[in-house]
Every structure is written in structure tokens, then in C-alpha cells.
Amino acid sequence: MEEKRLTRTDIKEIVGELDFFGGLDCWLTSGAALVLYGVKETTRDVDIICTRQLADRLEAQGVPFRLDGLDGTRIFAVNENVEVLEDWETEAVTEAEGLRAASLPSIRRQKEALGRDKDWADIALIDAFINREEKI
């Protein structure tokens, strides 16, 4: 069975159903943000970065989480489509399609630090997108 891929419309619908999204304490990152910026057409899931304060609220609400093996921050599994990552470094937060999102340079640095094959593929897409935008 083919994995369901999320489009811009799917992402906006999923985020719109989250009762915690919309303030200054969280923003989209990774594939979901890249789809909203127009860098990619689809993504597998919606990754959201949150402040420690929002992470505390999610834990108090009983949202399941695991601890990141590198730095001990919490990674919440909100549902089958959404993960919330506590306190991931983001240099700048902007807006994409009306939603708060990590800036493209921030996402690029995050993916460079992770260094997985899929991250290097996304970095190439980000670089090509930025180069196209600069030529316009």
C-alpha cells in the first residue's frame, strides 16, 4: 500500500484542527513548512517546533511523548500525522500560507545538522528554490 502524502491543503486542515496551534509558542518546520513555502509538493507528516512552556502544557494534558536521545527534549506524538518537537533551535520564524513556520535558512540548518539522506535531498530542493527566487 502506498504511503499517504500530505499536500498544502491537507497540512492547513490538520493544523487548523490543533487546539494549541496559533500562538507564538509553536511553528511548523521540516517537510510541512517546505510544502507551504512551495519548495516541495507533499510531505509524510507535520512537524511542529514548540517552546518548553507549550511542551509542559502538552505533557500535562497527557499527550504521549518520548525523550530525544541526543538532548533529552520531548517529542510528542499528537496523532498519526503530527509530531511536536520541544525547543528545537530555530533562528527565525516567518509566515507561510498564513501559518507560523521556521524560515527556509533555519530549516536548512536543522536538516544539515540531522544529516540523513532525506535531509540532504531536502537541502538540495531548498537551495534550488532559493536560487530560483533570487533570479526573479
N, CA, C and O atoms as CSV, one atom per row, in Angstrom:
chain,resi,resn,atom,element,x,y,z
A,1,MET,N,N,0.837,-1.183,0.000
A,1,MET,CA,C,0.000,0.000,0.000
A,1,MET,C,C,0.881,1.245,0.000
A,1,MET,O,O,1.863,1.317,0.739
A,2,GLU,N,N,0.533,2.209,-0.818
A,2,GLU,CA,C,1.330,3.426,-0.930
A,2,GLU,C,C,1.070,4.345,0.256
A,2,GLU,O,O,-0.070,4.522,0.685
A,3,GLU,N,N,2.147,4.927,0.777
A,3,GLU,CA,C,2.061,5.838,1.900
A,3,GLU,C,C,1.307,7.108,1.501
A,3,GLU,O,O,1.541,7.665,0.428
A,4,LYS,N,N,0.402,7.560,2.371
A,4,LYS,CA,C,-0.333,8.800,2.103
A,4,LYS,C,C,0.609,9.979,2.250
A,4,LYS,O,O,1.321,10.108,3.246
A,5,ARG,N,N,0.601,10.831,1.247
A,5,ARG,CA,C,1.408,12.039,1.274
A,5,ARG,C,C,0.490,13.232,1.523
A,5,ARG,O,O,-0.627,13.275,1.008
A,6,LEU,N,N,0.949,14.180,2.297
A,6,LEU,CA,C,0.156,15.336,2.661
A,6,LEU,C,C,0.448,16.513,1.741
A,6,LEU,O,O,1.607,16.857,1.508
A,7,THR,N,N,-0.608,17.126,1.222
A,7,THR,CA,C,-0.491,18.299,0.360
A,7,THR,C,C,-0.647,19.569,1.200
A,7,THR,O,O,-0.900,19.501,2.403
A,8,ARG,N,N,-0.495,20.707,0.563
A,8,ARG,CA,C,-0.684,22.005,1.217
A,8,ARG,C,C,-2.069,22.072,1.884
A,8,ARG,O,O,-2.195,22.512,3.026
A,9,THR,N,N,-3.091,21.634,1.162
A,9,THR,CA,C,-4.457,21.645,1.705
A,9,THR,C,C,-4.565,20.745,2.928
A,9,THR,O,O,-5.164,21.135,3.931
A,10,ASP,N,N,-3.994,19.545,2.857
A,10,ASP,CA,C,-4.012,18.615,3.999
A,10,ASP,C,C,-3.345,19.246,5.217
A,10,ASP,O,O,-3.879,19.183,6.324
A,11,ILE,N,N,-2.189,19.847,5.015
A,11,ILE,CA,C,-1.423,20.430,6.120
A,11,ILE,C,C,-2.221,21.539,6.792
A,11,ILE,O,O,-2.295,21.595,8.019
A,12,LYS,N,N,-2.814,22.417,5.997
A,12,LYS,CA,C,-3.595,23.517,6.562
A,12,LYS,C,C,-4.800,22.993,7.332
A,12,LYS,O,O,-5.153,23.545,8.374
A,13,GLU,N,N,-5.430,21.946,6.841
A,13,GLU,CA,C,-6.572,21.336,7.530
A,13,GLU,C,C,-6.136,20.700,8.847
A,13,GLU,O,O,-6.785,20.890,9.875
A,14,ILE,N,N,-5.035,19.943,8.818
A,14,ILE,CA,C,-4.522,19.278,10.023
A,14,ILE,C,C,-4.153,20.304,11.085
A,14,ILE,O,O,-4.524,20.154,12.249
A,15,VAL,N,N,-3.427,21.345,10.692
A,15,VAL,CA,C,-3.007,22.373,11.651
A,15,VAL,C,C,-4.227,23.124,12.181
A,15,VAL,O,O,-4.267,23.482,13.358
A,16,GLY,N,N,-5.216,23.365,11.330
A,16,GLY,CA,C,-6.421,24.063,11.755
A,16,GLY,C,C,-7.204,23.322,12.823
A,16,GLY,O,O,-7.968,23.935,13.568
A,17,GLU,N,N,-7.027,22.022,12.906
A,17,GLU,CA,C,-7.725,21.209,13.908
A,17,GLU,C,C,-6.973,21.111,15.238
A,17,GLU,O,O,-7.505,20.561,16.202
A,18,LEU,N,N,-5.753,21.633,15.305
A,18,LEU,CA,C,-4.956,21.568,16.538
A,18,LEU,C,C,-5.349,22.711,17.461
A,18,LEU,O,O,-5.279,23.877,17.072
A,19,ASP,N,N,-5.762,22.386,18.678
A,19,ASP,CA,C,-6.213,23.440,19.590
A,19,ASP,C,C,-5.068,24.278,20.153
A,19,ASP,O,O,-5.316,25.351,20.703
A,20,PHE,N,N,-3.833,23.824,20.033
A,20,PHE,CA,C,-2.695,24.560,20.594
A,20,PHE,C,C,-1.950,25.408,19.566
A,20,PHE,O,O,-1.095,26.210,19.942
A,21,PHE,N,N,-2.258,25.250,18.270
A,21,PHE,CA,C,-1.503,25.981,17.247
A,21,PHE,C,C,-2.143,27.343,17.010
A,21,PHE,O,O,-3.368,27.461,16.969
A,22,GLY,N,N,-1.320,28.359,16.857
A,22,GLY,CA,C,-1.853,29.675,16.542
A,22,GLY,C,C,-1.235,30.790,17.355
A,22,GLY,O,O,-1.341,31.960,16.987
A,23,GLY,N,N,-0.590,30.445,18.458
A,23,GLY,CA,C,0.071,31.469,19.257
A,23,GLY,C,C,1.527,31.617,18.847
A,23,GLY,O,O,1.944,31.154,17.785
A,24,LEU,N,N,2.277,32.261,19.698
A,24,LEU,CA,C,3.700,32.482,19.430
A,24,LEU,C,C,4.573,31.349,19.941
A,24,LEU,O,O,5.796,31.407,19.810
A,25,ASP,N,N,3.960,30.304,20.528
A,25,ASP,CA,C,4.746,29.259,21.176
A,25,ASP,C,C,4.964,28.014,20.315
A,25,ASP,O,O,5.474,27.009,20.808
A,26,CYS,N,N,4.581,28.067,19.026
A,26,CYS,CA,C,4.880,26.942,18.144
A,26,CYS,C,C,4.850,27.387,16.685
A,26,CYS,O,O,4.240,28.396,16.332
A,27,TRP,N,N,5.534,26.592,15.842
A,27,TRP,CA,C,5.617,26.898,14.425
A,27,TRP,C,C,5.958,25.626,13.657
A,27,TRP,O,O,6.534,24.682,14.196
A,28,LEU,N,N,5.584,25.635,12.385
A,28,LEU,CA,C,5.858,24.491,11.509
A,28,LEU,C,C,7.328,24.440,11.143
A,28,LEU,O,O,8.018,25.459,11.149
A,29,THR,N,N,7.795,23.257,10.827
A,29,THR,CA,C,9.160,23.076,10.351
A,29,THR,C,C,9.202,21.909,9.378
A,29,THR,O,O,8.175,21.293,9.092
A,30,SER,N,N,10.366,21.613,8.881
A,30,SER,CA,C,10.644,20.453,8.026
A,30,SER,C,C,9.712,20.396,6.819
A,30,SER,O,O,9.384,21.421,6.221
A,31,GLY,N,N,9.291,19.174,6.472
A,31,GLY,CA,C,8.544,18.954,5.236
A,31,GLY,C,C,7.272,19.761,5.120
A,31,GLY,O,O,6.969,20.280,4.046
A,32,ALA,N,N,6.510,19.881,6.210
A,32,ALA,CA,C,5.249,20.628,6.153
A,32,ALA,C,C,5.505,22.087,5.794
A,32,ALA,O,O,4.801,22.653,4.957
A,33,ALA,N,N,6.501,22.693,6.416
A,33,ALA,CA,C,6.835,24.082,6.088
A,33,ALA,C,C,7.330,24.182,4.646
A,33,ALA,O,O,6.984,25.127,3.937
A,34,LEU,N,N,8.138,23.213,4.207
A,34,LEU,CA,C,8.638,23.244,2.830
A,34,LEU,C,C,7.500,23.152,1.824
A,34,LEU,O,O,7.563,23.774,0.763
A,35,VAL,N,N,6.464,22.386,2.140
A,35,VAL,CA,C,5.296,22.310,1.249
A,35,VAL,C,C,4.596,23.672,1.205
A,35,VAL,O,O,4.239,24.148,0.127
A,36,LEU,N,N,4.398,24.298,2.365
A,36,LEU,CA,C,3.716,25.594,2.386
A,36,LEU,C,C,4.513,26.680,1.677
A,36,LEU,O,O,3.928,27.569,1.059
A,37,TYR,N,N,5.833,26.620,1.758
A,37,TYR,CA,C,6.671,27.590,1.042
A,37,TYR,C,C,6.677,27.338,-0.466
A,37,TYR,O,O,7.018,28.229,-1.243
A,38,GLY,N,N,6.299,26.125,-0.882
A,38,GLY,CA,C,6.324,25.784,-2.298
A,38,GLY,C,C,7.604,25.107,-2.739
A,38,GLY,O,O,7.854,24.966,-3.936
A,39,VAL,N,N,8.422,24.684,-1.779
A,39,VAL,CA,C,9.680,24.001,-2.088
A,39,VAL,C,C,9.412,22.563,-2.533
A,39,VAL,O,O,10.091,22.041,-3.417
A,40,LYS,N,N,8.411,21.927,-1.907
A,40,LYS,CA,C,8.023,20.544,-2.208
A,40,LYS,C,C,6.510,20.501,-2.441
A,40,LYS,O,O,5.783,21.413,-2.047
A,41,GLU,N,N,6.060,19.445,-3.078
A,41,GLU,CA,C,4.625,19.277,-3.328
A,41,GLU,C,C,3.919,18.581,-2.168
A,41,GLU,O,O,2.788,18.930,-1.833
A,42,THR,N,N,4.585,17.593,-1.551
A,42,THR,CA,C,3.965,16.802,-0.483
A,42,THR,C,C,4.994,16.457,0.590
A,42,THR,O,O,6.199,16.630,0.412
A,43,THR,N,N,4.470,15.962,1.712
A,43,THR,CA,C,5.318,15.504,2.809
A,43,THR,C,C,4.625,14.336,3.503
A,43,THR,O,O,3.441,14.084,3.281
A,44,ARG,N,N,5.365,13.635,4.334
A,44,ARG,CA,C,4.806,12.475,5.042
A,44,ARG,C,C,4.010,12.866,6.286
A,44,ARG,O,O,3.014,12.224,6.620
A,45,ASP,N,N,4.460,13.936,6.977
A,45,ASP,CA,C,3.828,14.292,8.240
A,45,ASP,C,C,3.989,15.780,8.509
A,45,ASP,O,O,4.574,16.513,7.712
A,46,VAL,N,N,3.466,16.204,9.633
A,46,VAL,CA,C,3.539,17.606,10.040
A,46,VAL,C,C,4.401,17.672,11.294
A,46,VAL,O,O,4.042,17.130,12.340
A,47,ASP,N,N,5.541,18.344,11.173
A,47,ASP,CA,C,6.433,18.553,12.310
A,47,ASP,C,C,6.271,19.987,12.794
A,47,ASP,O,O,6.294,20.933,12.007
A,48,ILE,N,N,6.107,20.125,14.103
A,48,ILE,CA,C,5.926,21.426,14.731
A,48,ILE,C,C,6.970,21.558,15.829
A,48,ILE,O,O,7.207,20.619,16.588
A,49,ILE,N,N,7.588,22.720,15.908
A,49,ILE,CA,C,8.512,23.027,16.998
A,49,ILE,C,C,7.728,23.842,18.026
A,49,ILE,O,O,6.932,24.710,17.667
A,50,CYS,N,N,7.961,23.553,19.307
A,50,CYS,CA,C,7.272,24.307,20.355
A,50,CYS,C,C,8.245,24.737,21.441
A,50,CYS,O,O,9.341,24.196,21.582
A,51,THR,N,N,7.806,25.720,22.196
A,51,THR,CA,C,8.574,26.175,23.347
A,51,THR,C,C,8.458,25.162,24.482
A,51,THR,O,O,7.584,24.294,24.467
A,52,ARG,N,N,9.338,25.281,25.453
A,52,ARG,CA,C,9.290,24.401,26.619
A,52,ARG,C,C,7.955,24.581,27.362
A,52,ARG,O,O,7.405,23.614,27.889
A,53,GLN,N,N,7.439,25.810,27.403
A,53,GLN,CA,C,6.175,26.060,28.097
A,53,GLN,C,C,5.018,25.304,27.438
A,53,GLN,O,O,4.190,24.722,28.138
A,54,LEU,N,N,4.949,25.303,26.108
A,54,LEU,CA,C,3.892,24.553,25.426
A,54,LEU,C,C,4.105,23.054,25.641
A,54,LEU,O,O,3.141,22.312,25.832
A,55,ALA,N,N,5.354,22.609,25.612
A,55,ALA,CA,C,5.641,21.187,25.867
A,55,ALA,C,C,5.141,20.787,27.251
A,55,ALA,O,O,4.576,19.706,27.417
A,56,ASP,N,N,5.342,21.645,28.239
A,56,ASP,CA,C,4.842,21.358,29.588
A,56,ASP,C,C,3.319,21.222,29.576
A,56,ASP,O,O,2.772,20.322,30.214
A,57,ARG,N,N,2.635,22.107,28.855
A,57,ARG,CA,C,1.169,22.039,28.777
A,57,ARG,C,C,0.718,20.752,28.084
A,57,ARG,O,O,-0.230,20.106,28.529
A,58,LEU,N,N,1.407,20.374,26.981
A,58,LEU,CA,C,1.045,19.143,26.278
A,58,LEU,C,C,1.241,17.922,27.176
A,58,LEU,O,O,0.410,17.014,27.191
A,59,GLU,N,N,2.341,17.907,27.919
A,59,GLU,CA,C,2.580,16.790,28.840
A,59,GLU,C,C,1.489,16.744,29.915
A,59,GLU,O,O,0.987,15.669,30.245
A,60,ALA,N,N,1.126,17.904,30.457
A,60,ALA,CA,C,0.085,17.962,31.491
A,60,ALA,C,C,-1.267,17.480,30.955
A,60,ALA,O,O,-2.084,16.949,31.707
A,61,GLN,N,N,-1.496,17.667,29.652
A,61,GLN,CA,C,-2.743,17.201,29.020
A,61,GLN,C,C,-2.697,15.707,28.701
A,61,GLN,O,O,-3.693,15.134,28.259
A,62,GLY,N,N,-1.549,15.082,28.923
A,62,GLY,CA,C,-1.428,13.651,28.692
A,62,GLY,C,C,-1.074,13.254,27.268
A,62,GLY,O,O,-1.248,12.098,26.884
A,63,VAL,N,N,-0.576,14.205,26.478
A,63,VAL,CA,C,-0.155,13.870,25.118
A,63,VAL,C,C,1.090,12.984,25.224
A,63,VAL,O,O,2.059,13.369,25.878
A,64,PRO,N,N,1.082,11.804,24.592
A,64,PRO,CA,C,2.232,10.897,24.715
A,64,PRO,C,C,3.500,11.489,24.090
A,64,PRO,O,O,3.444,12.189,23.079
A,65,PHE,N,N,4.636,11.192,24.716
A,65,PHE,CA,C,5.915,11.692,24.197
A,65,PHE,C,C,7.022,10.695,24.489
A,65,PHE,O,O,6.883,9.796,25.319
A,66,ARG,N,N,8.122,10.884,23.779
A,66,ARG,CA,C,9.356,10.157,24.045
A,66,ARG,C,C,10.447,11.202,24.209
A,66,ARG,O,O,10.298,12.340,23.765
A,67,LEU,N,N,11.539,10.814,24.845
A,67,LEU,CA,C,12.652,11.746,25.015
A,67,LEU,C,C,13.635,11.583,23.866
A,67,LEU,O,O,13.972,10.464,23.478
A,68,ASP,N,N,14.086,12.690,23.332
A,68,ASP,CA,C,15.091,12.682,22.276
A,68,ASP,C,C,16.382,12.114,22.858
A,68,ASP,O,O,16.811,12.511,23.942
A,69,GLY,N,N,16.997,11.185,22.134
A,69,GLY,CA,C,18.208,10.532,22.618
A,69,GLY,C,C,19.416,11.433,22.702
A,69,GLY,O,O,20.358,11.129,23.433
A,70,LEU,N,N,19.416,12.539,21.971
A,70,LEU,CA,C,20.575,13.428,21.963
A,70,LEU,C,C,20.544,14.452,23.084
A,70,LEU,O,O,21.545,14.645,23.774
A,71,ASP,N,N,19.410,15.110,23.274
A,71,ASP,CA,C,19.399,16.202,24.244
A,71,ASP,C,C,18.309,16.093,25.308
A,71,ASP,O,O,18.182,16.985,26.147
A,72,GLY,N,N,17.529,15.028,25.290
A,72,GLY,CA,C,16.526,14.823,26.325
A,72,GLY,C,C,15.265,15.665,26.201
A,72,GLY,O,O,14.426,15.649,27.103
A,73,THR,N,N,15.112,16.398,25.106
A,73,THR,CA,C,13.880,17.147,24.912
A,73,THR,C,C,12.760,16.181,24.543
A,73,THR,O,O,13.009,15.039,24.156
A,74,ARG,N,N,11.535,16.652,24.667
A,74,ARG,CA,C,10.375,15.805,24.412
A,74,ARG,C,C,9.929,15.898,22.950
A,74,ARG,O,O,9.970,16.962,22.332
A,75,ILE,N,N,9.507,14.760,22.425
A,75,ILE,CA,C,8.920,14.683,21.085
A,75,ILE,C,C,7.538,14.070,21.275
A,75,ILE,O,O,7.406,12.898,21.626
A,76,PHE,N,N,6.515,14.878,21.038
A,76,PHE,CA,C,5.129,14.473,21.277
A,76,PHE,C,C,4.514,13.886,20.020
A,76,PHE,O,O,4.673,14.432,18.928
A,77,ALA,N,N,3.813,12.776,20.175
A,77,ALA,CA,C,3.043,12.167,19.089
A,77,ALA,C,C,1.593,12.596,19.287
A,77,ALA,O,O,0.828,11.924,19.979
A,78,VAL,N,N,1.218,13.728,18.670
A,78,VAL,CA,C,-0.114,14.282,18.850
A,78,VAL,C,C,-1.157,13.375,18.203
A,78,VAL,O,O,-2.202,13.095,18.791
A,79,ASN,N,N,-0.863,12.923,16.991
A,79,ASN,CA,C,-1.706,11.951,16.285
A,79,ASN,C,C,-0.849,11.317,15.194
A,79,ASN,O,O,0.362,11.532,15.161
A,80,GLU,N,N,-1.462,10.535,14.300
A,80,GLU,CA,C,-0.672,9.821,13.286
A,80,GLU,C,C,0.015,10.754,12.294
A,80,GLU,O,O,0.937,10.346,11.587
A,81,ASN,N,N,-0.434,12.002,12.242
A,81,ASN,CA,C,0.143,12.952,11.285
A,81,ASN,C,C,1.058,14.003,11.896
A,81,ASN,O,O,1.827,14.637,11.174
A,82,VAL,N,N,0.992,14.202,13.208
A,82,VAL,CA,C,1.643,15.363,13.826
A,82,VAL,C,C,2.603,14.951,14.936
A,82,VAL,O,O,2.248,14.200,15.845
A,83,GLU,N,N,3.843,15.470,14.836
A,83,GLU,CA,C,4.820,15.379,15.918
A,83,GLU,C,C,5.173,16.799,16.343
A,83,GLU,O,O,5.338,17.691,15.510
A,84,VAL,N,N,5.283,16.990,17.643
A,84,VAL,CA,C,5.680,18.285,18.192
A,84,VAL,C,C,7.025,18.105,18.872
A,84,VAL,O,O,7.176,17.269,19.763
A,85,LEU,N,N,7.993,18.891,18.448
A,85,LEU,CA,C,9.384,18.789,18.897
A,85,LEU,C,C,9.685,19.942,19.842
A,85,LEU,O,O,9.574,21.107,19.463
A,86,GLU,N,N,10.057,19.622,21.050
A,86,GLU,CA,C,10.319,20.651,22.051
A,86,GLU,C,C,11.638,21.373,21.801
A,86,GLU,O,O,12.697,20.757,21.685
A,87,ASP,N,N,11.539,22.695,21.720
A,87,ASP,CA,C,12.707,23.574,21.839
A,87,ASP,C,C,13.821,23.319,20.821
A,87,ASP,O,O,15.000,23.449,21.149
A,88,TRP,N,N,13.448,22.951,19.573
A,88,TRP,CA,C,14.470,22.822,18.529
A,88,TRP,C,C,14.915,24.217,18.119
A,88,TRP,O,O,14.099,25.121,17.941
A,89,GLU,N,N,16.207,24.372,17.976
A,89,GLU,CA,C,16.753,25.680,17.629
A,89,GLU,C,C,16.222,26.155,16.274
A,89,GLU,O,O,16.310,25.455,15.266
A,90,THR,N,N,15.673,27.356,16.290
A,90,THR,CA,C,15.169,27.993,15.078
A,90,THR,C,C,15.664,29.421,15.094
A,90,THR,O,O,15.378,30.171,16.028
A,91,GLU,N,N,16.402,29.801,14.073
A,91,GLU,CA,C,16.959,31.148,14.053
A,91,GLU,C,C,15.919,32.207,13.747
A,91,GLU,O,O,15.989,33.318,14.275
A,92,ALA,N,N,14.947,31.873,12.894
A,92,ALA,CA,C,13.920,32.847,12.538
A,92,ALA,C,C,12.616,32.129,12.230
A,92,ALA,O,O,12.601,31.049,11.640
A,93,VAL,N,N,11.526,32.756,12.644
A,93,VAL,CA,C,10.196,32.252,12.344
A,93,VAL,C,C,9.518,33.290,11.458
A,93,VAL,O,O,9.520,34.484,11.757
A,94,THR,N,N,8.940,32.808,10.362
A,94,THR,CA,C,8.253,33.698,9.431
A,94,THR,C,C,6.823,33.182,9.261
A,94,THR,O,O,6.276,32.538,10.157
A,95,GLU,N,N,6.233,33.468,8.118
A,95,GLU,CA,C,4.883,33.007,7.850
A,95,GLU,C,C,4.847,32.375,6.470
A,95,GLU,O,O,5.460,32.875,5.527
A,96,ALA,N,N,4.118,31.265,6.364
A,96,ALA,CA,C,3.915,30.601,5.076
A,96,ALA,C,C,2.441,30.221,4.992
A,96,ALA,O,O,1.931,29.488,5.839
A,97,GLU,N,N,1.771,30.719,3.978
A,97,GLU,CA,C,0.341,30.418,3.799
A,97,GLU,C,C,-0.467,30.789,5.049
A,97,GLU,O,O,-1.427,30.102,5.396
A,98,GLY,N,N,-0.080,31.863,5.714
A,98,GLY,CA,C,-0.813,32.333,6.878
A,98,GLY,C,C,-0.500,31.604,8.176
A,98,GLY,O,O,-1.138,31.868,9.195
A,99,LEU,N,N,0.465,30.696,8.160
A,99,LEU,CA,C,0.833,29.936,9.358
A,99,LEU,C,C,2.273,30.230,9.746
A,99,LEU,O,O,3.129,30.426,8.883
A,100,ARG,N,N,2.537,30.260,11.056
A,100,ARG,CA,C,3.912,30.462,11.520
A,100,ARG,C,C,4.770,29.271,11.114
A,100,ARG,O,O,4.367,28.119,11.279
A,101,ALA,N,N,5.957,29.557,10.582
A,101,ALA,CA,C,6.852,28.499,10.110
A,101,ALA,C,C,8.296,28.929,10.290
A,101,ALA,O,O,8.620,30.114,10.202
A,102,ALA,N,N,9.159,27.956,10.542
A,102,ALA,CA,C,10.593,28.224,10.579
A,102,ALA,C,C,11.004,28.755,9.203
A,102,ALA,O,O,10.472,28.324,8.180
A,103,SER,N,N,11.945,29.682,9.188
A,103,SER,CA,C,12.423,30.229,7.918
A,103,SER,C,C,13.162,29.153,7.125
A,103,SER,O,O,13.631,28.166,7.692
A,104,LEU,N,N,13.261,29.350,5.814
A,104,LEU,CA,C,13.988,28.382,4.989
A,104,LEU,C,C,15.438,28.208,5.449
A,104,LEU,O,O,15.902,27.071,5.530
A,105,PRO,N,N,16.179,29.286,5.757
A,105,PRO,CA,C,17.547,29.074,6.257
A,105,PRO,C,C,17.575,28.281,7.564
A,105,PRO,O,O,18.484,27.480,7.779
A,106,SER,N,N,16.584,28.497,8.442
A,106,SER,CA,C,16.526,27.729,9.695
A,106,SER,C,C,16.288,26.251,9.415
A,106,SER,O,O,16.945,25.390,10.000
A,107,ILE,N,N,15.344,25.958,8.516
A,107,ILE,CA,C,15.059,24.564,8.174
A,107,ILE,C,C,16.286,23.927,7.542
A,107,ILE,O,O,16.609,22.774,7.830
A,108,ARG,N,N,16.974,24.676,6.680
A,108,ARG,CA,C,18.172,24.140,6.029
A,108,ARG,C,C,19.222,23.754,7.067
A,108,ARG,O,O,19.830,22.688,6.975
A,109,ARG,N,N,19.434,24.632,8.063
A,109,ARG,CA,C,20.426,24.345,9.110
A,109,ARG,C,C,20.001,23.140,9.951
A,109,ARG,O,O,20.835,22.308,10.307
A,110,GLN,N,N,18.706,23.044,10.269
A,110,GLN,CA,C,18.224,21.893,11.043
A,110,GLN,C,C,18.490,20.599,10.272
A,110,GLN,O,O,18.961,19.616,10.844
A,111,LYS,N,N,18.189,20.606,8.982
A,111,LYS,CA,C,18.368,19.403,8.162
A,111,LYS,C,C,19.849,19.076,7.989
A,111,LYS,O,O,20.227,17.904,7.961
A,112,GLU,N,N,20.681,20.097,7.874
A,112,GLU,CA,C,22.123,19.880,7.766
A,112,GLU,C,C,22.647,19.211,9.046
A,112,GLU,O,O,23.484,18.311,8.987
A,113,ALA,N,N,22.148,19.657,10.187
A,113,ALA,CA,C,22.582,19.073,11.467
A,113,ALA,C,C,22.137,17.615,11.585
A,113,ALA,O,O,22.868,16.790,12.134
A,114,LEU,N,N,20.946,17.290,11.074
A,114,LEU,CA,C,20.461,15.908,11.127
A,114,LEU,C,C,21.241,15.022,10.161
A,114,LEU,O,O,21.606,13.898,10.506
A,115,GLY,N,N,21.497,15.520,8.957
A,115,GLY,CA,C,22.375,14.857,8.004
A,115,GLY,C,C,21.924,13.526,7.432
A,115,GLY,O,O,22.752,12.758,6.942
A,116,ARG,N,N,20.641,13.236,7.482
A,116,ARG,CA,C,20.154,11.975,6.896
A,116,ARG,C,C,20.022,12.156,5.386
A,116,ARG,O,O,19.987,13.282,4.891
A,117,ASP,N,N,19.949,11.041,4.658
A,117,ASP,CA,C,19.823,11.115,3.199
A,117,ASP,C,C,18.639,11.973,2.788
A,117,ASP,O,O,18.762,12.810,1.894
A,118,LYS,N,N,17.483,11.774,3.436
A,118,LYS,CA,C,16.295,12.555,3.071
A,118,LYS,C,C,16.505,14.037,3.372
A,118,LYS,O,O,15.941,14.890,2.688
A,119,ASP,N,N,17.312,14.354,4.392
A,119,ASP,CA,C,17.596,15.748,4.706
A,119,ASP,C,C,18.473,16.386,3.638
A,119,ASP,O,O,18.257,17.542,3.271
A,120,TRP,N,N,19.461,15.648,3.133
A,120,TRP,CA,C,20.316,16.187,2.071
A,120,TRP,C,C,19.504,16.417,0.789
A,120,TRP,O,O,19.755,17.372,0.055
A,121,ALA,N,N,18.535,15.540,0.528
A,121,ALA,CA,C,17.660,15.737,-0.640
A,121,ALA,C,C,16.836,17.013,-0.462
A,121,ALA,O,O,16.668,17.778,-1.411
A,122,ASP,N,N,16.319,17.246,0.753
A,122,ASP,CA,C,15.562,18.469,1.009
A,122,ASP,C,C,16.450,19.709,0.928
A,122,ASP,O,O,16.009,20.749,0.439
A,123,ILE,N,N,17.685,19.614,1.396
A,123,ILE,CA,C,18.621,20.744,1.313
A,123,ILE,C,C,18.835,21.130,-0.144
A,123,ILE,O,O,18.864,22.316,-0.473
A,124,ALA,N,N,18.985,20.144,-1.016
A,124,ALA,CA,C,19.145,20.438,-2.452
A,124,ALA,C,C,17.909,21.152,-2.988
A,124,ALA,O,O,18.032,22.088,-3.779
A,125,LEU,N,N,16.717,20.722,-2.569
A,125,LEU,CA,C,15.481,21.390,-3.001
A,125,LEU,C,C,15.413,22.825,-2.472
A,125,LEU,O,O,15.027,23.739,-3.201
A,126,ILE,N,N,15.785,23.021,-1.213
A,126,ILE,CA,C,15.787,24.370,-0.627
A,126,ILE,C,C,16.740,25.273,-1.390
A,126,ILE,O,O,16.382,26.397,-1.743
A,127,ASP,N,N,17.954,24.792,-1.648
A,127,ASP,CA,C,18.950,25.599,-2.359
A,127,ASP,C,C,18.456,25.964,-3.757
A,127,ASP,O,O,18.598,27.110,-4.184
A,128,ALA,N,N,17.881,25.003,-4.466
A,128,ALA,CA,C,17.363,25.272,-5.818
A,128,ALA,C,C,16.226,26.290,-5.755
A,128,ALA,O,O,16.145,27.176,-6.606
A,129,PHE,N,N,15.352,26.175,-4.762
A,129,PHE,CA,C,14.224,27.088,-4.599
A,129,PHE,C,C,14.727,28.502,-4.332
A,129,PHE,O,O,14.261,29.456,-4.955
A,130,ILE,N,N,15.676,28.639,-3.408
A,130,ILE,CA,C,16.218,29.959,-3.070
A,130,ILE,C,C,16.900,30.571,-4.295
A,130,ILE,O,O,16.741,31.762,-4.561
A,131,ASN,N,N,17.658,29.765,-5.040
A,131,ASN,CA,C,18.320,30.276,-6.243
A,131,ASN,C,C,17.312,30.729,-7.288
A,131,ASN,O,O,17.528,31.746,-7.947
A,132,ARG,N,N,16.202,29.989,-7.456
A,132,ARG,CA,C,15.142,30.406,-8.385
A,132,ARG,C,C,14.527,31.716,-7.944
A,132,ARG,O,O,14.317,32.610,-8.764
A,133,GLU,N,N,14.232,31.844,-6.643
A,133,GLU,CA,C,13.589,33.048,-6.107
A,133,GLU,C,C,14.497,34.269,-6.289
A,133,GLU,O,O,14.021,35.365,-6.583
A,134,GLU,N,N,15.805,34.071,-6.113
A,134,GLU,CA,C,16.741,35.193,-6.238
A,134,GLU,C,C,16.839,35.693,-7.669
A,134,GLU,O,O,17.160,36.859,-7.897
A,135,LYS,N,N,16.566,34.824,-8.639
A,135,LYS,CA,C,16.660,35.197,-10.053
A,135,LYS,C,C,15.416,35.935,-10.550
A,135,LYS,O,O,15.433,36.550,-11.616
A,136,ILE,N,N,14.341,35.867,-9.770
A,136,ILE,CA,C,13.088,36.506,-10.205
A,136,ILE,C,C,13.160,37.992,-9.970
A,136,ILE,O,O,12.207,38.712,-10.268
